[in-house]
Structures are given as structure tokens and as C-alpha cells.
Amino acid sequence: MKEDGKVSEEKRLLREHVLSLRSALTPEERASKSQRIRAIVTQTREFQEAGTIMLFMNFRDEVETTELAQKVLDLGKRLVLPRCAPKGVLIPALIGDLEKDIESGMWGIREPKKQELTEVDPLEIDGIFVPGAAFDGQGNRLGYGGGYYDRFFERVREGTPKIALAFHCQIVDRIPVEVYDKKVDMLITEQGAMRFQETL
């Protein structure tokens, strides 16, 4: 347990440090870097081949994803967004209209409306785009501390691409890892896409 506490504290300090770097980006920098990230995303085979895509709606100073979500709808793909539920559970819900189907949920994050929620089977999702506080070159992800995505990754099909969207300033040398932490398969920043492969 001591080791867990030590790792948790290391994570907390790293999260604070990286998020302060991210929040130092100007609105103009964030908009321009987000635009580049969106352009890279739409060129990936993972995005192009997916029929059902799970995205997140950006919160505070995350990579801006609203235009990407609209692009998914415009291309005729199924758009899935997560809603936070009790006990660290993410509910994947189908979205048909970004204005009508979304409300401000827990912590002010834009989420699928609770009323008339159309839940999607996680096994139907072809690609998951995820946020995070920090990432390293091995595909390790430091989230915001709730464990929502780590739990959700266990419910999707094996081999479903898990793709993180972040700014380059969020990449660090090493993420402290605990047993329940799940890796991502790809990280996309304004500088390009990094694909990770498990070493056997």
C-alpha cells in the first residue's frame, strides 16, 4: 500500500505540472494546434475505417473536439459520447445532433442528455478517442484520477483502437503506472501521430 500511495502522489504532482503547461497555451495556440490535430485524426485509417466512433467533448483547455464530432456526423458515421455515471462508470450514448442531444453534466462537462439517452453497446464501437492529462512514449496515459476510461476499456472489443488526443506539451518521459492503468494504442498531437506496439 505504501508503494500505491507513493505512486498516487507522483501521479498527482505530474498531473498538476503538465496541466499547468497546457493551461499556459493561449486561446489562439490552442485553437490552431487543435485544428492541426483534427486534420491528422481525419487522415488516419482508424478514423476513416470506423463506422462507430466514440469521442469526448473538450472541457476547459483540452484539445477542441466539437468540430471533429460534427465531422463524424457529417460523414454519416455513428457518433458516441460518454456520460459519467456513479462509481466511475462511463455510459456510451448515441448522438445525432450536437445541440439537441447534449447538456452540461458532471463538473460542467458536455455530455449526452440523461433523458432519452440511447445507450450503445461498447462492443459496437470501432474507435475510441480519449482525453488525458499526460502521456509518455510507451503509450501510458495519466488521466484525471477517476479511472473512468481504464474501466471502460475493459468493456470494448479486443483490438478496438484507443487513441488519445493531446497537445505536444503533455508528453513526458515517463508516466508512473499502477496495475489497473490501461495504455492507449495511439497518441495524436499537433506534431503528428504516434502508434504504440506491445513488446512481447
C-alpha positions as CSV (number, residue, x, y, z in Angstrom):
1,M,0.0,0.0,0.0
2,K,2.9,2.3,0.7
3,E,4.0,1.9,-2.9
4,D,0.5,2.7,-4.1
5,G,0.5,5.9,-2.1
6,K,3.8,6.9,-3.4
7,V,2.7,6.3,-7.0
8,S,-0.5,8.2,-6.4
9,E,1.4,11.2,-5.1
10,E,3.8,11.0,-8.0
11,K,0.8,11.0,-10.4
12,R,-0.8,14.0,-8.7
13,L,2.3,16.1,-8.9
14,L,2.9,15.1,-12.6
15,R,-0.7,15.8,-13.4
16,E,-0.5,19.3,-11.8
17,H,2.7,20.1,-13.7
18,V,1.5,19.0,-17.1
19,L,-1.9,20.6,-16.8
20,S,-0.2,23.9,-15.8
21,L,1.8,23.7,-19.1
22,R,-1.4,23.0,-21.0
23,S,-3.3,25.9,-19.4
24,A,-0.4,28.2,-20.3
25,L,-1.3,27.8,-24.0
26,T,-3.1,30.9,-25.3
27,P,-6.6,30.5,-26.8
28,E,-5.1,31.2,-30.3
29,E,-2.4,28.5,-29.8
30,R,-5.0,26.0,-28.5
31,A,-7.3,26.7,-31.5
32,S,-4.5,26.4,-34.1
33,K,-3.0,23.2,-32.5
34,S,-6.5,21.7,-32.2
35,Q,-7.1,22.3,-35.9
36,R,-3.9,20.5,-36.8
37,I,-4.8,17.6,-34.5
38,R,-8.3,17.3,-36.1
39,A,-6.7,17.3,-39.6
40,I,-4.3,14.5,-38.6
41,V,-7.1,12.5,-37.0
42,T,-9.2,12.5,-40.2
43,Q,-6.3,11.2,-42.2
44,T,-5.8,8.1,-40.0
45,R,-7.1,4.8,-41.2
46,E,-8.5,4.2,-37.7
47,F,-10.8,7.2,-38.2
48,Q,-11.6,6.6,-41.9
49,E,-12.5,2.9,-41.4
50,A,-14.5,3.3,-38.3
51,G,-18.3,3.2,-38.6
52,T,-19.0,4.0,-34.9
53,I,-16.7,6.5,-33.2
54,M,-16.6,7.4,-29.5
55,L,-15.3,10.9,-28.9
56,F,-15.2,13.2,-25.9
57,M,-16.4,16.8,-25.7
58,N,-13.5,19.0,-24.7
59,F,-13.5,20.6,-21.3
60,R,-11.6,23.6,-20.1
61,D,-8.3,23.7,-22.1
62,E,-8.3,20.3,-23.7
63,V,-7.9,19.7,-27.4
64,E,-11.0,21.2,-29.0
65,T,-13.2,18.4,-30.4
66,T,-16.6,20.0,-31.2
67,E,-15.7,20.3,-34.9
68,L,-14.4,16.8,-35.0
69,A,-17.6,15.5,-33.5
70,Q,-19.6,17.4,-36.2
71,K,-17.3,15.9,-38.9
72,V,-18.2,12.4,-37.7
73,L,-21.9,13.2,-38.1
74,D,-21.4,14.9,-41.4
75,L,-19.6,11.8,-42.7
76,G,-22.6,9.6,-41.8
77,K,-20.7,7.7,-39.1
78,R,-22.3,6.9,-35.7
79,L,-21.2,9.4,-33.0
80,V,-20.9,8.1,-29.4
81,L,-20.2,10.4,-26.5
82,P,-19.6,9.3,-22.8
83,R,-21.8,10.2,-19.9
84,C,-20.3,9.9,-16.4
85,A,-22.3,7.7,-14.0
86,P,-21.8,6.9,-10.4
87,K,-19.0,4.5,-9.3
88,G,-16.6,5.6,-12.1
89,V,-18.8,4.2,-14.9
90,L,-18.9,5.7,-18.4
91,I,-22.2,5.3,-20.3
92,P,-21.6,5.4,-24.1
93,A,-24.5,7.2,-25.8
94,L,-25.5,7.7,-29.4
95,I,-25.6,11.4,-30.5
96,G,-27.5,12.6,-33.6
97,D,-27.4,16.3,-33.0
98,L,-24.7,18.2,-31.1
99,E,-27.1,20.9,-30.0
100,K,-30.2,18.9,-29.2
101,D,-28.6,15.8,-27.6
102,I,-26.1,17.3,-25.2
103,E,-26.3,19.1,-21.8
104,S,-23.8,20.3,-19.2
105,G,-23.3,17.3,-16.9
106,M,-21.0,16.5,-14.0
107,W,-18.3,19.1,-13.5
108,G,-19.7,21.1,-16.3
109,I,-18.5,18.7,-19.0
110,R,-20.8,18.5,-22.1
111,E,-22.4,15.1,-22.0
112,P,-25.3,13.2,-23.6
113,K,-28.6,14.3,-22.1
114,K,-29.8,11.9,-19.3
115,Q,-33.4,12.0,-20.6
116,E,-33.9,9.9,-23.8
117,L,-30.4,8.5,-23.5
118,T,-29.7,5.9,-26.2
119,E,-27.0,3.7,-24.8
120,V,-24.6,1.9,-27.2
121,D,-23.1,-1.5,-26.7
122,P,-19.3,-0.9,-26.1
123,L,-18.7,-3.9,-28.4
124,E,-20.1,-1.9,-31.3
125,I,-17.5,0.9,-31.0
126,D,-14.8,0.8,-33.7
127,G,-12.5,3.5,-32.3
128,I,-12.3,5.4,-29.0
129,F,-10.8,8.9,-28.8
130,V,-9.8,9.8,-25.2
131,P,-8.6,12.8,-23.3
132,G,-5.9,12.7,-20.6
133,A,-3.5,14.8,-18.5
134,A,-0.2,13.4,-19.7
135,F,1.3,10.6,-21.9
136,D,4.6,9.0,-22.5
137,G,6.4,7.4,-25.5
138,Q,5.2,3.9,-24.4
139,G,1.5,4.6,-24.7
140,N,1.0,5.1,-20.9
141,R,-1.8,7.5,-20.1
142,L,-2.2,9.6,-17.0
143,G,-5.9,10.5,-16.7
144,Y,-7.6,12.9,-14.3
145,G,-7.8,10.5,-11.4
146,G,-11.3,9.0,-11.8
147,G,-10.4,5.8,-13.6
148,Y,-13.4,6.1,-15.9
149,Y,-11.6,5.2,-19.1
150,D,-9.5,2.5,-17.6
151,R,-12.7,0.7,-16.6
152,F,-14.4,1.4,-19.9
153,F,-11.5,0.0,-21.9
154,E,-12.3,-3.4,-20.4
155,R,-15.7,-3.4,-22.0
156,V,-14.8,-2.9,-25.6
157,R,-13.8,-5.4,-28.3
158,E,-10.3,-6.6,-28.2
159,G,-8.2,-4.7,-30.7
160,T,-10.5,-1.6,-30.7
161,P,-8.1,1.3,-31.3
162,K,-7.8,3.6,-28.2
163,I,-6.5,6.9,-29.4
164,A,-5.5,9.8,-27.2
165,L,-5.8,13.5,-28.3
166,A,-3.4,15.9,-26.6
167,F,-1.0,18.8,-27.1
168,H,2.7,18.0,-27.5
169,C,3.4,19.8,-24.2
170,Q,1.5,16.9,-22.5
171,I,4.1,14.3,-23.4
172,V,6.5,13.4,-20.6
173,D,9.4,10.9,-20.3
174,R,7.7,8.5,-18.0
175,I,4.2,8.0,-16.6
176,P,4.1,6.2,-13.2
177,V,1.9,3.1,-13.8
178,E,-0.2,1.0,-11.5
179,V,-1.7,-2.4,-12.3
180,Y,-5.2,-1.1,-13.3
181,D,-3.8,1.6,-15.7
182,K,-4.5,0.9,-19.4
183,K,-2.4,2.0,-22.3
184,V,-3.6,3.8,-25.5
185,D,-2.7,2.5,-28.9
186,M,-2.0,5.8,-30.5
187,L,-1.4,9.4,-29.4
188,I,-2.1,12.3,-31.7
189,T,-0.7,15.8,-31.1
190,E,-0.2,18.8,-33.3
191,Q,3.2,17.3,-34.3
192,G,1.8,14.0,-35.6
193,A,0.5,10.6,-34.7
194,M,2.5,8.1,-32.5
195,R,1.5,4.4,-32.7
196,F,2.5,2.1,-29.9
197,Q,3.0,-1.6,-30.1
198,E,3.1,-4.0,-27.2
199,T,6.6,-5.5,-26.7
200,L,6.3,-9.3,-26.3
